[in-house]
Every structure is written in structure tokens, then in C-alpha cells.
């Protein structure tokens, strides 16, 4: 089921439908009367729209999280508060702010920052000191623009290190991790270009070249703790949990 026709996918599919995949009712209408062994909803905006919930309601087993569980993927404030409430390690210093004065205070206090929209931006909304900002005024101006747009903004201390992704399959109770992957979001050689949301990724098997065994084990422990926390909160995460980490001198951060 696609919002726009992908001819390569259409060619290998027994049947395909075109509709707004960010509208659960539209998807339900498109596939009405058909029988499926398994459903999978992606990406994040589709999960936020409750397509997984619709599949379950229609009696189709879904290998993707419910709207309530997928909130950890599309609401950064919710994610940070979950980690804090359940004492899960790895969060940088951070604050959600709603005013110009608070944004300016936090930015001046932290110095090097990452300024993040709370909602979905397709991997393109985060701006970071050094890469996108050089002056305090630029950081504050971007934070102000997000406050005007969304009502609030997440400001975090900038993490220095190598970024990597550790995904895992989860049945809502246990996890089965995949090999770690490093994604490259910036265009052009040496990361000189814009943040595209994904220029490609690589994996080298058990560990990436810059990772120690402790980094991998800590990542697995954090993902397991998140799955346990979500089950305790009544929103078990069933599907593929996406762990985004930074390997720093003081261990891995989320």
C-alpha cells in the first residue's frame, strides 16, 4: 500500500493499492475484503496515524507497534521522559522549553547544543553546534522558530563521538538485536553538504570498527530496558525498535 506508486515495488507485488498511508481509514478502505497473513506499517508518520491499530482491529496480525507504543519513535519529549522515569541510562543533558527566555538560558548554559523539533521531520530537523550554528543568536533563532511552529523545542547538550544505530525485533517482552549499522545523513564528501535524512549506511557484522564490546552490550541492555519500561507503562512495543546511539569517551549515549 503506497501513497505514490513505486514501480519497482509494484512490479514484484501480487497486488498493490495507492492511497494516503498516513490515514488509517483510507488504508482500511483500500484493502477491504482482502486477507493477509501479516501486516507491517512504516514509516513513523504511518505509525502515528494508527495504521497498526487498524490492522489489528481488522484481524490482521501486525509486526509493527501500535500508535501508543510508537510514540517513542515520533515524540522526542515522550522518549526522554520515559528514560528518566524508568532510570534508563544514556540521556544527555536536555530540557524541553516553551519560551524565548528559557531557550536562550539553556543554550547559553550548555554552550554546544543540538536543537531538535519534538515531532517528525524525516531525519532532517535536528541542527547542531558546529555543523549548523556558530553563534548563540543562530541557535536561539532556530529554537524560537520551532517554538512558534510547535509550541516547544527540545535542547540537548551536543554529543561528541561516532553515531550508530542498533535495531532490534521485539515481541513486547524480549528483544532480538540486529547487527549495528552506521548511517550517513550528510550529502557530499566529508559530510560537507546538507542533512538529507539518509545517504546510505554500512554494517561490518558483530561490531562497527569504532565500537568496543561494552558499547554493543550497553546498547542491548538499554533497548531491553526500554521494552520492559514500555510494557510496565501499558504500551508494549511489538515490532522493530530503533535505537540511535552515540559512542562517546564516557560510554554510549542515546
C-alpha positions, 0 to 999 in steps of 0.5 A: 500500500503506497501513497505514490506508486513505486514501480519497482515495488509494484512490479514484484507485488501480487497486488498493490493499492495507492492511497494516503498511508498516513490515514488509517481509514483510507488504508482500511478502505483500500484493502477491504475484503482482502486477507493477509497473513501479516501486516507491517506499517512504516514509516513513523508518520504511518505509525502515528496515524494508527495504521497498526491499530487498524490492522489489528482491529481488522484481524490482521496480525501486525509486526509493527507497534501500535500508535501508543507504543510508537510514540517513542519513535515520533515524540522526542519529549515522550522518549526522554521522559520515559528514560528518566522515569524508568532510570534508563541510562544514556540521556544527555543533558536536555530540557524541553522549553516553551519560551524565548527566555528559557531557550536562550538560558539553556543554550547559553548554559550548555554552550554546544547544543543540538536543537531538535523539533519534538515531532517528525521531520524525516531525519532532517530537523535536528541542527547542531553546534558546529555543523549548523550554528556558530553563534548563540543568536543562530541557535536561539533563532532556530529554537524560537522558530520551532517554538512558534511552529510547535509550541516547544523545542527540545535542547540537548547538550551536543554529543561528541563521538561516532553515531550508530544505530542498533535495531532490534525485533521485539515481541513486547517482552524480549528483544532480538538485536540486529547487527549495528549499522552506521548511517550517513545523513550528510550529502557530499564528501566529508559530510560537507553538504546538507542533512538529507535524512539518509545517504546510505549506511554500512554494517561490518557484522558483530561490531562497527570498527569504532565500537568496543564490546561494552558499547554493543552490550550497553546498547542491548541492555538499554533497548531491553530496558526500554521494552520492559519500561514500555510494557510496565507503562501499558504500551508494549512495543511489538515490532522493530525498535530503533535505537540511535546511539552515540559512542562517546569517551564516557560510554554510549549515549542515546 
